[in-house]
Amino acid sequence: MYEVTLKDIAEKVGCSINTVSLALKDSPRISEATRRRVKEVASDLNYASNNMARALVLKKTGTIGLILRNISSLLLTTEARYIEQYLEQNGYTMYVIASHDDLKMEEKAINLMLSNKVDGLIVNTQFTDNLSRLEKLRNQGFPVVLLSGFDRMPRLDAVYPNLIKGAYLSTKHLIQMGHRSVIYVSSARDETGMADPKYVGYERALREAGITPGPDMACWLGSTDFHLVRDEALGDLLRKGKSEQAFFITQDELAIPIIRFLYKNGIMVPKDLSVTSIDNIRFADSAMVPLTTVGFDLRYISHHAIDILLEQIRGERPQDQFEDVAAEPEFYIRESCGYYDI
């Protein structure tokens, strides 16, 4: 494997090796324009990644890096625990960093994992921006597995929950109960420009039933933490709860406090409003009103992702073959929708 050097970068930029070294260290002695150009060239040549991939060949550290979108998510922390346990069984320890759905933080997390010479990366992301870099790593022999799915999958192994199908099943159930207006309740609009897989599944179920979704059929709360939802969003939620008959809520962790909020404001679930959700967190069946929800086998997803990663580390997986595994959902019918069976 060829190792990119400071000399390679210097030759491409047209400056001295010392200038490249200082620019990569953010030295104030180097102008901002030169620093930016040096870093762009270093990124294009995959300078840091090459060095880490070479370190992987020379010496393994027994550590794996896990980058998660949100460490406060009960679903993701459960998945992280399964990954940690399975790695321990296979003689590895785990570093974990949360990106909090911040692209720059995700980039920093990747850099930090590489600087700590982890033996491989497991990445849960909503962004496509860093996928080309991860593809380069994988192409150079550095093990990478995604816990996320995309419309156009990159040349990377990926194991993830089929959120499109999960949202489709949850929404379809409400439609089969006779609800022609199903309100989509989510934390916040996706600002990445990509289609939210849960909304894709929701919309698919509506259109299949001859229902055209409109802007008045969505309620955006602005936060995954219900305690941080602003009064304006709460007012919209309450108005829709009084005028409509069905909610599809995109997370159990939102659905549980929403049902309590509605109850305090005189709206009874499922008497006045049918609710379905997605995730099947461990409190879903013991909530104030047990949730009708869609869940996924997180143990399978976690273990399969690790098995693929370990095969990469051992050199047992072909460089040009990739698995795209969308784990199937399982539907749990409980009181929140009114006990209707498909």
C-alpha positions in Angstrom: 0.0 0.0 0.0 1.5 3.4 -1.0 1.8 5.9 1.8 1.1 9.5 0.8 3.8 11.8 2.2 4.2 15.5 2.9 6.3 15.7 -0.2 3.5 14.4 -2.4 1.2 17.2 -1.0 3.9 19.8 -1.4 4.5 18.9 -5.0 0.8 19.1 -5.8 0.3 22.4 -4.0 3.6 23.9 -5.2 5.1 24.8 -1.9 7.7 23.5 0.5 7.4 20.4 2.8 7.8 22.6 5.8 4.9 24.8 4.6 2.7 21.7 4.3 3.6 20.5 7.8 2.8 23.9 9.3 -0.4 24.2 7.4 -1.7 20.9 8.6 -0.9 22.0 12.1 -2.9 25.2 11.6 0.2 27.3 12.2 -0.6 31.1 12.1 2.6 31.5 10.2 0.8 30.1 7.1 -1.9 32.2 5.4 -5.5 31.0 5.6 -5.7 30.5 1.9 -2.6 28.3 1.8 -3.8 26.3 4.8 -7.1 25.7 3.1 -5.4 24.6 -0.2 -3.0 22.3 1.6 -5.9 20.6 3.6 -7.9 20.2 0.4 -5.1 18.5 -1.4 -4.4 16.3 1.7 -8.0 15.3 1.8 -8.1 14.5 -1.9 -5.0 12.3 -1.5 -6.5 10.8 1.7 -3.3 11.6 3.5 -4.4 10.8 7.1 -6.5 7.9 6.0 -3.5 6.3 4.1 -1.3 6.6 7.2 -4.0 4.9 9.4 -4.6 2.2 6.8 -0.9 1.5 6.7 -0.8 1.4 10.6 -3.6 -1.1 10.4 -1.4 -3.4 8.3 1.6 -3.0 10.5 0.0 -3.2 13.9 -3.5 -3.7 15.2 -4.7 -1.9 18.4 -7.6 -4.1 19.4 -10.0 -1.1 19.3 -13.0 -0.3 17.1 -14.5 3.2 16.6 -18.3 3.6 16.7 -19.8 6.9 15.5 -23.4 7.4 16.4 -25.9 10.1 15.4 -27.3 10.7 18.8 -26.0 9.2 22.1 -29.2 10.3 23.9 -31.4 8.0 21.8 -32.5 5.0 23.7 -32.6 3.0 20.5 -29.0 3.9 19.5 -27.6 3.4 23.0 -29.2 0.0 23.1 -27.6 -0.8 19.7 -24.3 0.5 21.0 -24.4 -1.8 24.0 -25.0 -4.8 21.8 -22.0 -3.8 19.7 -19.8 -3.3 22.7 -20.8 -6.6 24.2 -20.2 -8.5 21.0 -16.8 -6.8 20.4 -15.7 -7.8 23.9 -16.6 -11.4 23.1 -14.3 -11.1 20.1 -11.4 -9.5 22.0 -12.0 -5.8 21.0 -12.7 -2.7 23.0 -14.8 0.2 21.6 -14.5 3.9 21.4 -17.8 5.8 20.8 -18.4 9.3 19.7 -21.8 11.0 19.0 -22.0 13.4 16.1 -25.4 14.9 17.2 -26.3 15.0 13.5 -23.6 17.7 13.0 -21.6 17.2 9.8 -18.5 19.0 11.1 -18.6 17.0 14.4 -18.9 13.8 12.3 -15.8 14.8 10.3 -13.9 15.5 13.6 -15.1 12.1 15.0 -13.7 10.3 12.0 -10.4 12.1 12.3 -10.2 11.4 16.0 -10.9 7.7 15.5 -8.2 7.5 12.9 -5.7 9.4 15.0 -6.3 6.8 17.7 -5.4 4.1 15.2 -8.7 2.1 15.6 -8.7 -1.2 13.7 -12.0 -0.3 12.0 -15.0 2.0 12.0 -18.7 1.5 12.4 -20.7 4.6 11.3 -24.3 5.6 11.9 -25.0 8.7 9.8 -27.6 10.7 7.9 -25.1 12.5 5.8 -23.7 11.6 2.4 -20.9 14.1 2.6 -18.4 11.8 4.3 -19.3 8.6 2.4 -16.7 9.2 -0.3 -14.0 9.4 2.3 -15.2 6.2 4.0 -15.2 4.6 0.5 -11.5 5.5 0.1 -10.7 4.1 3.5 -12.4 0.8 2.6 -10.7 0.7 -0.8 -7.3 1.0 0.9 -8.1 -1.9 3.1 -9.4 -0.1 6.2 -12.5 -1.8 7.6 -15.7 0.2 7.5 -19.3 -0.8 8.1 -22.3 1.5 8.0 -25.4 1.3 10.3 -27.3 3.5 7.9 -29.1 3.0 4.5 -29.3 5.4 1.6 -31.2 5.6 -1.7 -27.9 5.1 -3.6 -25.8 3.0 -1.4 -22.0 3.7 -1.4 -19.4 1.0 -2.0 -19.5 0.0 1.6 -21.0 -2.8 3.7 -24.1 -1.7 5.5 -26.5 -3.2 8.0 -29.5 -1.1 9.1 -33.2 -1.1 10.0 -35.6 -0.9 7.1 -37.2 2.4 8.3 -39.1 2.9 5.0 -40.9 -0.4 5.5 -41.4 0.1 9.2 -43.0 3.5 8.7 -45.1 2.1 5.8 -46.5 -0.7 8.0 -47.2 1.6 10.9 -49.1 4.1 8.7 -50.9 1.4 6.7 -52.3 0.0 9.9 -54.0 3.3 10.7 -55.4 3.5 7.1 -56.8 0.0 7.4 -58.6 1.1 10.6 -60.4 3.6 8.4 -58.4 6.7 9.0 -58.1 8.8 5.8 -56.1 11.6 7.4 -53.0 10.3 9.2 -50.8 13.1 10.7 -47.1 12.6 10.5 -45.5 13.8 13.7 -41.7 14.1 13.7 -39.0 16.0 15.6 -37.7 18.3 12.9 -37.6 18.7 9.1 -34.6 17.1 7.4 -32.2 19.9 6.3 -29.8 17.7 4.4 -31.9 17.7 1.2 -32.4 13.9 1.4 -35.7 12.1 1.8 -36.4 11.0 5.3 -36.9 7.2 5.1 -39.7 7.3 7.6 -41.5 10.0 5.6 -41.0 8.0 2.4 -42.7 4.9 4.0 -45.5 7.1 5.4 -46.1 8.7 2.0 -46.0 5.4 0.2 -48.8 4.0 2.5 -50.9 7.1 1.9 -50.5 7.1 -1.9 -51.2 3.4 -2.1 -54.5 4.1 -0.4 -55.3 6.9 -2.8 -54.5 9.6 -0.3 -52.4 12.6 -1.3 -50.3 13.9 1.6 -50.2 17.7 2.1 -48.3 20.1 4.4 -51.3 20.3 6.8 -50.8 16.5 7.4 -47.4 17.0 9.1 -46.5 18.3 12.6 -42.8 19.3 13.1 -41.9 19.6 16.8 -38.3 21.0 16.3 -36.6 18.7 18.8 -36.2 15.0 19.7 -36.6 16.0 23.3 -40.2 16.7 24.1 -39.3 19.0 27.0 -37.6 21.3 24.5 -40.6 21.6 22.1 -41.7 25.2 21.7 -45.2 26.5 22.6 -46.0 27.1 18.9 -45.3 23.5 18.0 -47.2 22.2 21.0 -50.2 24.4 20.0 -50.1 22.9 16.5 -49.9 19.4 18.0 -52.9 20.0 20.2 -55.0 21.5 17.4 -54.3 18.5 15.2 -55.0 16.1 18.2 -58.4 17.7 18.6 -59.3 17.8 14.9 -57.8 14.6 13.6 -58.2 10.9 14.5 -54.8 9.4 13.8 -51.1 10.2 14.4 -48.1 8.3 13.1 -45.2 9.4 15.4 -41.7 8.7 14.1 -40.2 7.8 17.5 -41.4 6.0 20.6 -39.4 8.4 22.7 -41.7 11.2 21.3 -44.9 9.2 21.2 -44.8 8.4 25.0 -44.6 12.1 26.2 -47.0 13.2 23.4 -49.7 10.8 24.6 -49.3 12.1 28.2 -49.4 15.7 26.9 -52.6 15.0 25.0 -54.2 13.3 28.0 -53.5 16.3 30.2 -55.3 18.4 27.6 -58.4 16.2 27.4 -57.5 14.0 24.4 -57.7 10.3 25.1 -55.6 7.7 23.3 -57.0 5.5 21.8 -60.6 6.7 22.5 -60.2 10.1 20.7 -57.0 9.5 18.7 -55.3 6.4 17.3 -51.5 6.4 17.6 -48.8 4.3 16.0 -45.1 4.7 16.2 -41.7 3.2 15.4 -38.7 1.8 17.3 -40.3 -0.5 20.0 -38.0 0.7 22.8 -38.1 -1.3 26.0 -40.7 1.0 27.6 -43.1 0.9 24.7 -45.3 -1.9 26.1 -45.4 -0.5 29.6 -46.1 3.2 28.7 -49.1 5.1 30.0 -50.9 3.7 26.9 -48.9 0.7 25.5 -47.7 1.7 22.1 -48.6 0.1 18.8 -45.2 0.3 17.1 -42.7 -1.2 14.8 -39.4 -2.7 16.0 -36.2 -4.2 14.7 -33.9 -6.9 15.9 -31.1 -4.7 17.1 -29.0 -7.6 18.3 -29.0 -9.1 14.8 -28.1 -5.7 13.2 -25.3 -5.1 15.7 -23.8 -8.6 15.5 -24.0 -8.9 11.7 -22.3 -5.5 11.3 -19.5 -6.7 13.6 -19.2 -10.0 11.8 -18.7 -8.2 8.5 -16.2 -5.8 10.1 -14.1 -8.6 11.6 -14.1 -10.4 8.3 -12.7 -7.2 6.8 -10.0 -7.0 9.5 -9.0 -10.6 8.9 -8.9 -10.0 5.1 -11.6 -12.5 4.5 -14.0 -10.2 2.5 -13.4 -9.4 -1.2 -12.5 -5.7 -1.7 -15.1 -5.3 -4.5 -18.1 -7.0 -2.9 -20.4 -5.3 -0.5 -23.5 -6.3 1.6 -26.5 -4.0 1.8 -28.7 -5.5 4.5 -32.0 -3.8 5.4 -33.3 -5.6 8.5 -37.0 -6.4 8.3 -39.4 -4.7 10.8 -41.7 -6.5 13.2 -45.1 -5.0 14.0 -46.4 -4.9 17.6 -50.1 -4.1 18.0 -51.0 -2.7 21.4 -53.6 -0.4 23.0 -52.6 3.0 21.4 -54.3 2.3 18.1 -57.4 0.6 19.5 -56.4 -3.1 19.2 -57.3 -3.4 15.6 -55.7 -6.5 14.0 -54.5 -6.5 10.3 
